[in-house]
Amino acid sequence: MSNIKYCLSLLGLILAGCSSYASESVSLTLHGYNYTNRYIDSYEINGQGGGNMGLSTSTSGGGGGVCCGSWWPNSRLPIKVKVKWVGDSCEYKTINSRGEVFYSIRNFWKEAEALITTPPPADARYLEAHIYEDGHVEAAITNTFSPPRLILPFNEKTQSRTGEPYVVPMCTAAQLIDPNAYPRLTDRQLKNAGINP
């Protein structure tokens, strides 16, 4: 009888150890790939922020590694990933109480979900987000930086795909009151831009 109790106790310890291991997450470095036609000021993967994602080139995704995303090794496939990024922006004018004019940027966010369907490697280190021009996103968990999935034109001098530098357009009235913009403008900023909130 004591052997049975001993075996059950040992089994309990083994199961507790396995349960503890399964609940531990692994930190992954976020890495962005920008296949759009404009610089991405900021992005998030599952709520963890990254930023400064230039255009992808033939050898680089466009974004450097940023800490950190989480992954649980016992996760079942497919793994759903939510990606948000600044998909557009415009410039607006504000005037302070002294009559000085300032120009600010208004960002507009996009959001998409991706499914990771390939089993992550045992030594996983990176959580990649591949953002495409049409707004869809692909994701992967890897142990090394992947080469870009698309090789697109890139002009080093102008940091653009066309050879012409990107110029942020002036905001329209509709863009200034768009609820998807971040951050929200104050009533005073809207009035200074000629919009009645």
N, C-alpha and C positions, 0 to 999 in steps of 0.2 A: 504493500500500500504506500509506503514511504517512497518507493521508486517511482510510482505513478505521480505522486505529488511533486517530486523532484523534476520529473520530465515535463510536467505541466508548467511548473515555474520556469524552467529553462525555455520552453516553447514561448511562454509569455514574454520573457526578456528578448528573445529573438524577434518576435513580432513587434514589440515596442521599438526595438532598434530599427527594424525595417520601416515602420511607420514614421519614425523620426527622420530617417534618411529621405523618405519620399516627400516629406513636407518641406524640405530645405530647398530654397530657390538658388539659382545660379545667376550672378550678375553678368550681363552682356553689354558690350560697348555698342552704342547705336551708330549706324553708318548709313548715310543717305546717298542716293543716286538720283540725279536730276536730269531727266530726259525732256524737260519742257524747254521753252524758248526764252525763259527769263530766270534771273537769279531768285532763289527762294530765301527770304529773310529769316524765316523760322519754321520749324516743323516739330511734330511730336509723334512718338510711337507709344501707344497705350498710355498716354498722359505724361510720358517722360520727354522733356524738351531737348531739342537740338537746335542748331541754327547755322546761319552763314553757309548755305549750300549753293555753291556756284554751279555753273553748267557742267555736265559730264563731258569728259574728253575721251580720247581713244584709250587712255590708260587710267583715268581717275573718275570716280563716281561723281565728285563735285563737293561732297561733304566730308569733313574729317571725323574721326571717332570722338564720340561724346559719351560720358558716363550718365546713366546706366539704365538698362532695361533688365527685366527679370524673366527667368524661364524656370519652370519646374520640370526636372528630368522625367518625371512620371506622367507628364501631360500626354493625352491621347491626340493623335492626328485626326482631322486637321486642326491646327492651332489658329484661332482667329486673332488677327492683329488689326487695331484701329489706328489709322494714320491721319493726322491733320497737318495742313501746311498753308502758308500764305500763298494763295494762288493768283492774287492780283493786288494792285495797289493804285492809289491816285494821290495827287498832291492838292492841298487846299491852303487858302490864305487866311491868316488870322491877324487882327490888329489889336495891340494892347492898349491900355488906358492912356499911354503917351503918344498914341498914333503911329507907333512903329509896326511895320509889316513883317510877319514871319510866315514861312512856308513849312508845312508839316505833311507827313505821309500818313495816309489812311490805308490800313491793310485789310484785305478780304480773305477769309479762310475757306478752304475746301476740306472735305473729309471723305475718306473711303475706307472700306474694310478689305483686307486681304487674307487669304488662307494659306498657311504653311502646310504643304502636303508631303514634303520630303522629310524623312526622319533626320533630326539634327545629329551631328557627330557627337561622340562621347566627350570630346574636348571642346565643346562649343564655346566661342568667345565673342561672336558678333551677331547683332540683330540688324538685318539690312531692310531698308525700305527703298523700293525702286518706284519713283514717281514719274508717270508718263504724261505726255502732252494732252491726251484725251481724258485725263482725270482718273484713270484707273491706277491701282497700286499693286505691286507684287512684293512679297516679303520672303525672307529666308533666314535661317539660323545657320551660321557657318563657323569654321575655326580659323579662317583667314579672309582677308579682303578679297571679294570676288571681282573679276574684271567686269567692266560695264556690259550690260546685256544688249545695248544698242550703241553703235559707233556713229555718232552724228557729227555734222560739221561744227567746227569751233574755231573762232578767230581770237587768238591770244591777245592781240593788240586792243580789240574793242570788247573782249569778254562777251561775245555774242555769237549766235549761229549764222547771222546774215552778213556780218562784217560792219554793220552799223550799230553804234552803241544804243542800248535801250534807254529811252527817255520816259520817265514816269509822267503820264498824262494828268491834266488838271481834272479834279473831281467834278462830276455832274451833280445836279441837285439830288437826284435819286440816290447816287452813291453816298452822299453825305448823310442820308437818313437810313441807309441800309442796315437792318439789325444784325446782319452777318458780319459786319465790319468790327474790327477790334483795334484799339479800344473804342468804346462808344464816345461820341462827341458830346460835350456839354451843350446846354441850350445857348449859352453865350457864344460858344464857338460856331454853332449853327447860324446864329444871328449875324455874327461878324462875317460869315461867308455868304450872307444874303438870303438865308433860308429861315422861314418862320417855323419853329418846331411845333 
